[in-house]
Amino acid sequence: MSDTTADQGGSGPTLIGSVRRALRLLEAVADHDGGATAKQLARQVGLPMATTYHLLRTLTHDGYLRREQGLYLVGPAAGRLSGPVGRGVVRAELARWLGALRDELGVAVYYAFYEDGEVNVVSQAVSPAHPGVEEWADFRRTAHAHALGQCLLAQLDEDGRRDHVSRHPVEQLTPYTVSDDRALLRKLARLDRGAPLHEHQQYLPGTVCAAVPITVGRVPSTIAFSLPAGRADELLPLARRLQRRTESTLTTLGFTVWG
């Protein structure tokens, strides 16, 4: 079917063509992590400038793109698209968001979700100034010992938690690690599901971390960060800041991350 074929509803000969051109523009913008100008995009997709400007304005108005300093970038609504394009868009937006949080808070930041009975660390934002935690013991196996994992487990129901510890029993990783399965389940049952969670050196000596739950969608998710133990006094204030930033940003982004 050509771009000029009328749709079955008879709403005009250019409707399908316009949708296709808009999707091509969206794909082109997703190719440029740092954004692209209208002229760059017009050349890339082979569209006249007038058509390009019209479609860019429409996509921006509807939230699929955003415009910053003359550059077009992926917008929050694009994250709701399905398929490879939508997934790539979401991943790029997530990476950008985590990088901004890392720089704002001065910590290494991680995003993870719980699906099919396992902890999945999807993305992290680290730098030489803010190095990430070395995964010396599999994060999936040791969810009981870090704030990221505990935050995800706290969002499960009791049966889900028991199922998890039956497959991944508590291991004593450091002198500070929770002592056994029963102690872990008791701790998780007492937690407020909406509150930030923190731990001190349970996974790795010299490292503390905190996590906040994400309640968008049905999949338990979390944003977490880690710090050297010498900065432990910053843990709770930073966790509260992260929670405020996460709540405000998720209202705008509204995305679901695929594994």
N, C-alpha and C positions, 0 to 999 in steps of 0.2 A: 504494500500500500504506500503510495507516495505521500509526501508532506501536504499536498494540496487536496487529498481525498476528503470528501465531506464525511462527518461522523454520522452514525445511523440516526441520531436524533435530529439531524438537519439543522444544527445550530450554526452552521457556517463552514465554508471550505477550508478555513485556516486554523480551526481549533486544534486538530490533532497535530498539525505542523508546529503550532505555537508551543504546545506541551513538549514536543520533542526538542525544539530549540531551547526551551527553558531548562530541560534536563541536561542537555549538552553543556549549557553554560554552568549549571551547578556542578557537573563533573569537572569542568575546566577549573573552576574556582577551587575545588577540592585538591587539585594537582599542585596548588601554590600555597604552601604552609604560611608564607608571609604575606599573602594577599596579592592581587593583581589588578591592574588598571582596566578600565573598560576597553581601551584600545588593544591591550594585550589579549584580552579575552575574545574580542571580535576577530582578531587575526587567528587565534588558536582554533576557534570553531567555524571560521569562515562566514561570518554574518556581517551584514551592513551595520554601520555604527548606529543608525537610527533604530534599527531593530534591537540591537544589543542594549542600547540605553533604555528602551522601553521595557524589555524583559528584566533587566537588572533592577529597575525601579520597582517593578511588580514583585520580584523575588525578595527584595529588601523590605518592601512594605509588609509582606506576608511572613517575614521572619526567617526565610530560608537562607538569606544572605544578610550581611551587615556591612556598612561602609565606614571605614576609618581612614582619615587623611587621604582621601582619594583612592583608596584601595578597597577592593571587595574581598570579603572573607566569608567563610561558612557561618551561617547564622544558627540560632538555637533550634528553630523548627526543623532543620534538615536532619537532626538526630532522630526524628520520628519516622524517617523513611526506612523501608525494609530493603534487604538485598545487599550486595557488595558495596554499592555506592554509599548507602546509608551507614553501613558498618564502618567504612573507612572514614566517613565524615565524623561519626561519633568518636572514633578513636583519636582523630586529630584534635577534635575539640576537647576531649578529655585530657590529652597530653598538654594542650595549651593551658587549660585550667589548673592542672596540677603544678605546672611550672610557675604559674602566677602565685599559687599558694606557697610554694617553696620559697620564692623570692620575698614574698610579703611577710611570712612568719619566720623565715630563717631556719628552716628545718627540712629534712628529707621527708617526702610525702609519698603515700602509697594509696592505691585504690584496689579494693578486692571485693568479691562477692562469693556467696555460698550456693553451689548448685550441684545436683547429683551427688550429694553427700560429701562434697569436698570443698576446701578453701581454695579459691582461685585468685592469685594476685595478678591483676590484669595489667597494671601500669604503675610506674613509679617515677618521681621527679627527684633526681639527686644531682649533685655537682661536687667538684673538689672541695668547695667550702662546706657543703652539707652532704657528706657521704652517706650512702644507705647502709643498712645492717647487712653484714655478711651472712648469707643463708647457710650456716654450717650444719644445721639440721633442718630437714624438709619442712617448710612452713605448713604444708598440708597435714603432716603427721604431728606437728607440735602446736596446733591451734590453742591448746590449753595454756601455753606458756608465753604467748604474746598478746598485746592488747587488740591487735587486728583480728586474730582468731577468736578471742574471747568475746569481742563485740559481735561477731557473726553468730557464734553459738548462742549468745544471749537473745538473739532474735528468733531462735527456733523454739518450738514447743518442747515440752518435757520428753516426749517420745523421740523427737528429732535429736535432742542432746544425748539421750541414752544410746541411740543408734550410733551416733558419732563416736562416743567414747568406747563403745563395744568394738569398733573397728580401729580406733586410734587411742589406746589406753594412755593414761597419764604417764609421762616419763620424767624422772627427776633430772632436769638439765642443769640446774644450778641450785645452790642452797636455798634460793628464794622461790623456786618453783612450787606451785600448789602440790600438796603431798600425795593425793590419790584421786581416783575417779569420784568417790563420794564427796570429797571436799570440793572438787571442782563443780559438781552438780549443785551442791548447796550454795556455793558462791554465785553461780549463774542465776539460780532461782531468786536470790535476793536483789539482783540488779534491776534498776529501772531501765527498761528497754530504750527509752528515749534519751538517756543521759550519757555524757562522755564516759569512757572507761579508760583506766590507766593501769600500768604495771611497772614494777621496778626490778630490773635485772633478773626476771624469771626465765627469759630466753637466752640472754647473753650477759655475762658479767660486764659491768661498766656501761650498760645501755638501758635507757628507760624509754617507754613509748606510751602513746595514748591513741584512742580511736573514737570516732563519733559514728553513730548509726545513720544510715541513709534509708529513708522510708518511701522512696519513689519506686513504684512497681511492687511486684510480689517477691522478687528475689532479694534475700537479705544482703545488704551491701554496706560498705564502710569506707571512710577516709581515715587514714592513720598517719602518724608521724613518729619519728624516733629522735632521740637526743642522747648525748653523752650523759652519764650519770652525774657529772659535775654541774649540769644545768637542770637538775631535777626540780628545783624550785620554780622553774618556768613551765613545768608540765601542765598544771591545771589552768593557769591563765591562758596559755596557748590553746589548750583544748577547748576552752569556752569561746575563744576568738574563732577557732576553726569551725565550731558548731554554728556560730552566727553567720559566718561567711558561707558555709555549706548550705544552710537553710535559705539564705537570700539568693544564692547562685542557682540552686536547683529549681527555684521558682521560675527563673529565667530560662535555664537550659532545658529542663524537662526531658532528659534523655534516658534511654535504656542502653546499657552496654552489653554487647554480645561476647560470649567466650570464643 
